[in-house]
């Protein structure tokens, strides 16, 4: 039997055994959490022991411990960031050759006259590797030697929500497990005081597309592995604080009582989701202790706040990047940041400036902060959107670009990623990826590989099929970008 598969029967019997030992799963775990005068007084709990993953995983020694995925939601233009196309700029305003576009999927430009749109900025080469980066990204230019730019990404969905679904789950079918849930399920995490998969979002730019919570869902995996969205303002998790007048001891009584009810239901139904509910109550109590400490930035030096440009609690991407570092320090396995505002159909130059002003410096700060703390070597950072933008003009409210899936740019950094390099290429007008093409499935396979997981042997039986993050189509580990 594949040890990475979820076996409901095994899960039932294991949970039943645990629920019948002593006071049962809920009370036993909670008692260990709540015992001691120091904890009852609200002091910090002992060091987290971590949450185990599936038997047999990782398949081989991992090269990273965690993933931070920086999603520029809406689809940043590769022509104003990392893919310099002099020929496209030379043809600015001229008709786009039909040889590129005939019969191709174009989201909102069907029936319109297609004209080339050259880059709305300048590019320069930076770092020892001569990585080309646009003037919109001066802070990225400072970390050119830390990143590997992949200029030959492709995906399969041309509208926002299905493209996010494909990027996050490896399929356009809604209700499948997200990549963070797969990782959390397979490997567990190094903390039992915080969720193994945390989601943060910020807004700023043009036409911020909504992000559905199913993008970090678990699908057919147990729901305990889903992403937990932290609010960027106010309490990061709703109701994480005790109501006025409710002490820690009273909260213990409530949680114990609920655990007893759930255990009785579990004994009767043998439903793993009830075990998940018990686990959720356990985690909720732990989070009441750990989340306030996590989000209290008073221990951060002013120099660090200034490096990020962060004002904790303001809901910004900068503050979320700083919080991502703190989550990583505390053992969270998968951290997903969304910045909504990159859907630049119109006023491209203006809103590229808005988005890069909000995200460029904090991204640099996150990479440098992790590096200074010795954490970049075991962290994978991925930057990019759900797709890219067209090399053709779209004129709605000022010059902009349409959605594009045939060739766009992302970058990776950390772990064994070869910094200061570029990989792959698009054609002379930037329409098609033509060299060292990297599909979204290849990105997933590479991420799993770095975590010590063979994507070909990481599956869960569902509806009679062996379901995988990378699906049934061929996927490859992009070893050329690794040291």
C-alpha positions in Angstrom: 0.0 0.0 0.0 1.2 3.5 -0.8 2.0 5.0 2.6 1.1 8.5 1.4 -2.6 7.5 0.7 -5.4 8.4 3.1 -7.1 5.2 4.2 -10.5 6.0 5.9 -10.7 2.6 7.6 -7.2 3.0 9.1 -8.1 6.6 10.2 -11.3 5.3 11.8 -9.7 2.6 13.9 -6.8 4.8 15.0 -9.2 7.5 16.1 -11.4 5.0 17.9 -8.4 3.6 19.7 -7.3 7.0 20.8 -10.8 8.1 21.9 -11.1 5.1 24.2 -7.8 5.5 25.9 -8.1 7.1 29.4 -10.1 10.3 29.0 -10.0 10.1 25.2 -8.3 12.2 22.5 -9.9 15.5 23.3 -9.4 15.5 27.1 -5.9 13.9 27.0 -4.6 16.5 24.5 -6.3 19.3 26.2 -5.1 18.3 29.7 -1.6 18.3 28.4 -2.1 21.7 27.0 -3.8 23.2 30.0 -2.0 21.7 32.9 0.4 23.8 35.0 -0.1 27.0 36.9 2.0 28.9 34.4 -0.2 28.1 31.5 -3.4 28.7 33.6 -2.0 32.1 34.3 -1.7 32.9 30.6 2.1 32.3 30.2 3.6 30.9 27.0 3.3 27.2 26.7 6.3 24.9 26.3 8.0 24.5 22.9 5.8 23.0 20.2 6.3 19.4 19.5 5.1 19.5 15.9 2.5 17.6 14.0 3.5 14.4 12.2 2.9 13.8 8.5 2.0 10.6 6.7 3.9 7.4 7.2 6.7 6.9 4.7 7.1 10.7 4.0 9.3 12.3 3.0 10.4 9.8 0.4 13.9 11.1 0.5 15.8 13.8 2.4 14.2 17.2 1.9 16.1 20.3 0.9 13.7 22.8 2.3 11.4 22.9 5.3 8.7 25.3 4.2 7.2 27.2 1.3 6.2 30.9 1.1 4.1 31.5 -2.0 3.8 35.2 -3.0 0.8 35.3 -5.3 0.5 38.5 -7.3 -3.2 38.0 -7.9 -4.6 39.3 -11.2 -1.5 38.4 -13.3 1.5 40.8 -13.4 2.8 41.7 -16.8 6.0 39.9 -17.7 6.8 42.7 -20.2 7.0 45.2 -17.4 8.9 43.0 -14.9 11.2 40.3 -16.2 10.8 39.5 -19.9 12.5 42.2 -22.0 11.4 42.0 -25.6 13.2 44.6 -27.8 11.5 43.4 -30.9 8.1 43.9 -29.3 9.1 47.5 -28.4 10.3 48.1 -31.9 6.9 47.0 -33.3 4.9 49.1 -30.8 1.6 50.1 -32.3 2.0 47.9 -35.4 -0.5 45.1 -36.1 0.3 41.9 -34.2 1.3 39.2 -36.8 -1.6 36.7 -37.2 0.8 33.9 -37.2 1.1 34.3 -33.4 -2.6 34.8 -32.6 -4.7 32.9 -35.1 -6.9 30.4 -33.3 -5.3 31.2 -29.9 -7.2 31.7 -26.6 -7.6 35.5 -26.0 -9.8 36.3 -23.1 -11.2 39.8 -24.0 -9.6 40.7 -27.3 -11.6 38.5 -29.6 -12.8 40.5 -32.7 -10.6 43.5 -31.9 -7.7 44.8 -34.0 -4.6 43.4 -32.3 -1.6 45.8 -32.1 1.7 45.3 -30.4 2.4 47.0 -27.2 6.0 47.5 -26.3 7.3 47.6 -22.7 6.2 50.7 -20.7 9.5 50.9 -18.9 13.2 50.2 -19.3 15.2 47.1 -18.4 18.7 46.7 -17.1 20.9 43.7 -16.2 21.7 43.2 -12.5 23.9 41.0 -10.4 26.7 38.6 -11.4 24.3 36.6 -13.6 23.0 39.7 -15.5 19.3 39.1 -14.7 17.2 41.5 -16.6 14.8 43.4 -14.4 12.6 46.4 -15.2 12.8 49.8 -13.7 9.4 49.1 -11.9 11.3 46.8 -9.6 14.3 48.6 -8.1 14.3 46.5 -4.9 14.2 43.3 -7.0 17.3 44.6 -8.8 19.1 44.6 -5.4 18.4 40.9 -4.9 19.1 39.7 -8.5 21.6 37.2 -7.3 19.1 35.6 -5.0 16.3 34.8 -7.5 15.9 32.5 -10.5 13.5 34.0 -13.0 11.6 31.4 -15.0 10.5 33.2 -18.3 8.7 30.2 -19.9 5.8 29.5 -17.6 2.6 28.1 -19.1 -0.8 27.4 -17.7 -4.2 26.2 -19.0 -6.9 28.6 -17.8 -7.3 32.1 -19.1 -9.8 33.6 -16.6 -8.9 34.5 -13.0 -10.8 32.1 -10.8 -10.2 28.9 -12.9 -6.6 30.0 -13.3 -6.1 30.4 -9.6 -7.8 27.0 -9.1 -5.4 25.4 -11.6 -2.4 27.1 -10.0 -3.4 26.1 -6.5 -4.8 22.6 -7.1 -3.3 21.4 -10.4 -6.8 21.1 -11.9 -9.6 23.3 -13.0 -12.1 21.1 -11.2 -13.3 22.9 -8.1 -13.2 21.1 -4.8 -9.8 19.5 -5.1 -7.0 19.8 -2.5 -4.8 22.9 -2.7 -1.1 22.6 -2.9 -0.7 23.9 0.7 -3.2 21.3 1.9 -1.3 18.5 0.1 2.0 19.6 1.7 0.4 20.0 5.2 -1.2 16.6 4.9 1.9 14.8 3.6 4.5 16.3 5.9 2.7 17.9 8.9 4.5 20.8 10.4 7.0 21.8 13.1 4.4 23.4 15.4 1.2 22.2 17.1 0.3 25.7 18.3 -0.4 27.2 14.8 -2.0 25.8 11.7 0.4 24.2 9.3 -1.0 26.2 6.4 -1.7 29.9 6.7 -3.2 32.4 4.2 -2.8 36.2 4.2 -4.2 38.7 1.7 -3.8 42.4 0.9 -5.3 44.7 -1.7 -3.9 47.6 -3.8 -4.0 48.3 -7.5 -6.5 47.9 -10.3 -9.6 45.7 -10.2 -8.7 43.5 -7.2 -10.2 40.1 -8.1 -11.9 38.2 -5.2 -10.2 35.0 -4.0 -12.5 32.2 -3.0 -11.6 30.3 0.2 -11.8 27.0 -1.7 -8.4 28.1 -3.2 -6.9 26.9 0.1 -9.3 24.1 0.8 -8.6 20.4 1.3 -11.0 18.8 -1.1 -11.2 15.1 -0.4 -8.4 15.3 2.2 -9.3 15.6 5.9 -10.4 19.2 6.5 -7.9 19.6 9.3 -5.2 20.2 6.6 -6.9 23.2 5.0 -5.4 26.7 5.0 -6.4 29.0 7.8 -6.9 32.6 6.6 -5.6 35.2 9.0 -7.1 38.6 8.8 -4.7 41.4 8.1 -6.5 43.9 10.4 -7.9 43.5 13.8 -7.8 40.1 15.4 -6.0 37.8 12.9 -8.4 35.0 13.7 -12.0 35.7 14.7 -12.9 34.9 18.3 -9.3 34.0 19.1 -9.6 35.9 22.3 -11.7 34.8 25.3 -15.0 36.8 25.7 -14.9 39.4 28.5 -15.3 37.7 31.9 -14.3 34.2 30.6 -11.1 33.0 32.3 -8.6 30.4 31.0 -10.0 27.9 33.5 -13.6 28.4 32.3 -12.5 28.1 28.7 -11.0 24.7 29.6 -14.3 23.5 31.0 -16.1 24.6 27.8 -13.6 22.9 25.5 -13.6 19.7 27.7 -17.4 19.6 27.6 -17.4 20.0 23.8 -14.7 17.3 23.4 -16.8 14.8 25.4 -19.8 15.4 23.2 -17.7 15.0 20.1 -16.1 11.8 21.4 -19.5 10.3 22.0 -20.5 11.1 18.5 -17.2 9.7 17.1 -17.7 6.4 18.9 -21.1 6.0 17.3 -20.4 7.2 13.7 -16.7 6.6 13.3 -16.6 9.7 11.1 -13.0 11.1 10.6 -14.5 14.6 10.3 -15.6 14.4 13.9 -12.0 13.6 14.8 -11.1 16.6 12.8 -13.5 18.7 14.8 -11.9 17.5 18.0 -8.5 18.4 16.6 -9.9 21.8 15.6 -10.9 22.6 19.2 -7.5 21.5 20.4 -5.9 23.8 17.8 -8.2 26.7 18.6 -7.2 26.6 22.3 -3.5 26.5 21.4 -4.0 29.4 19.0 -5.6 31.4 21.8 -2.2 31.3 23.5 0.1 31.5 20.4 -1.6 33.9 18.0 -1.5 37.0 20.2 2.2 36.5 20.7 2.7 35.9 17.0 1.0 39.1 16.0 2.5 41.3 18.7 5.2 43.1 16.8 6.5 45.0 19.8 9.6 42.7 19.8 10.5 43.7 16.3 13.3 46.4 16.1 12.3 49.6 14.3 15.0 48.8 11.8 13.2 45.6 10.7 9.8 47.4 10.5 11.5 50.1 8.3 13.2 47.4 6.1 9.7 46.0 5.3 7.9 49.3 5.3 5.5 47.6 7.7 3.0 49.2 10.0 1.7 46.1 11.8 -2.1 45.7 11.7 -2.6 48.0 8.6 -3.5 45.1 6.3 -0.7 45.8 3.9 1.4 43.4 1.9 4.5 44.7 3.8 3.0 43.7 7.2 1.9 40.4 5.8 5.5 39.7 4.6 6.8 40.4 8.1 4.1 38.2 9.5 5.1 35.5 7.0 8.6 35.5 8.4 7.3 35.2 12.0 5.0 32.3 10.9 8.0 30.6 9.3 10.1 31.0 12.4 7.3 29.3 14.4 7.2 26.2 12.2 4.3 26.8 9.8 4.9 24.6 6.7 3.1 26.5 4.0 2.4 30.3 3.9 0.4 31.8 1.1 0.3 35.5 0.5 -2.1 37.0 -2.0 -1.8 40.6 -3.2 -4.9 41.5 -5.1 -4.7 44.3 -7.7 -2.6 43.1 -10.7 -5.4 42.9 -13.3 -4.1 45.7 -15.5 -6.5 45.8 -18.5 -6.3 49.6 -18.4 -3.9 52.3 -17.1 -1.1 49.7 -17.1 1.7 52.1 -16.4 -0.1 53.8 -13.5 -1.2 50.6 -11.8 2.1 48.8 -12.3 3.6 51.7 -10.3 0.9 51.2 -7.6 1.4 47.5 -7.3 5.2 47.5 -7.4 5.3 50.4 -4.9 3.3 48.2 -2.5 5.1 44.9 -3.0 8.7 45.4 -4.4 10.4 46.6 -1.2 8.6 44.1 1.2 9.4 41.2 -1.0 13.1 42.2 -1.0 12.9 42.6 2.8 11.4 39.2 3.3 14.2 37.5 1.2 16.9 39.4 3.0 15.4 38.9 6.5 15.3 35.2 5.9 18.8 35.2 4.6 20.1 37.1 7.6 18.5 34.6 10.0 19.9 31.6 8.1 16.3 30.6 7.1 16.5 31.2 3.3 18.6 28.1 2.9 15.6 25.9 4.0 12.8 28.0 2.6 11.4 28.0 -0.9 9.9 31.4 -2.0 7.8 31.4 -5.2 6.6 34.8 -6.7 4.1 35.1 -9.6 0.5 35.4 -10.6 -2.1 32.9 -12.0 -1.0 33.9 -15.6 0.7 36.7 -17.4 -0.4 39.4 -19.9 -0.6 39.7 -23.6 2.0 41.4 -25.8 -1.0 43.1 -27.5 -2.7 46.4 -26.7 -6.0 46.6 -24.8 -7.4 50.1 -24.6 -10.0 50.3 -21.8 -9.5 53.4 -19.5 -6.0 53.8 -20.8 -3.5 51.3 -22.3 -3.4 47.8 -20.8 -2.9 44.2 -21.5 -5.2 41.1 -21.5 -4.8 37.8 -19.8 -2.2 35.4 -21.2 -1.3 31.8 -20.6 1.1 30.8 -23.3 4.2 32.3 -21.8 4.8 34.3 -18.6 7.3 34.9 -15.8 7.6 33.7 -12.2 10.6 33.4 -9.9 11.9 31.2 -7.2 14.4 31.7 -4.4 15.8 29.9 -1.4 16.9 26.4 -0.7 19.0 25.0 -3.6 17.5 27.3 -6.2 20.3 28.8 -8.3 20.1 32.5 -7.7 21.2 35.1 -10.2 19.9 33.0 -13.2 17.1 33.0 -15.7 15.6 29.9 -17.2 13.5 29.4 -20.3 12.5 31.9 -22.9 9.5 33.1 -25.0 9.6 34.0 -28.7 10.7 37.4 -30.0 7.3 39.0 -29.3 6.8 37.2 -26.0 3.7 35.3 -27.1 4.7 31.6 -26.7 7.1 29.9 -24.4 9.6 28.3 -26.8 12.6 27.2 -24.7 12.7 25.0 -21.6 8.9 25.3 -21.1 7.7 25.0 -17.5 4.1 24.0 -16.9 2.3 24.7 -13.6 2.5 20.9 -13.0 6.3 21.1 -13.3 6.3 23.9 -10.7 4.3 21.7 -8.3 6.6 18.7 -9.0 9.7 20.8 -8.3 8.2 22.2 -5.1 7.3 18.7 -3.8 10.8 17.4 -4.8 12.4 20.0 -2.7 10.2 19.0 0.3 11.4 15.4 -0.2 8.3 14.1 -2.0 8.3 12.2 -5.2 5.2 13.6 -6.9 4.7 10.4 -8.8 4.2 8.4 -5.6 2.2 11.0 -3.6 -1.4 10.1 -4.1 -4.7 9.6 -2.3 -7.4 7.1 -3.4 -10.6 9.0 -4.3 -13.5 7.7 -6.3 -11.5 4.8 -7.4 -8.6 6.9 -8.7 -5.1 7.7 -7.4 -5.4 11.4 -7.1 -2.2 13.6 -7.2 -1.4 17.3 -7.0 0.4 16.9 -10.4 -2.5 15.0 -12.0 -2.2 12.3 -14.7 -0.4 14.4 -17.3 3.4 14.2 -17.4 5.2 16.5 -14.9 8.9 17.0 -14.4 11.1 18.3 -11.7 12.9 21.3 -13.1 16.4 20.2 -11.9 18.2 22.7 -14.1 17.3 25.5 -11.7 18.7 23.6 -8.7 22.2 23.4 -7.4 
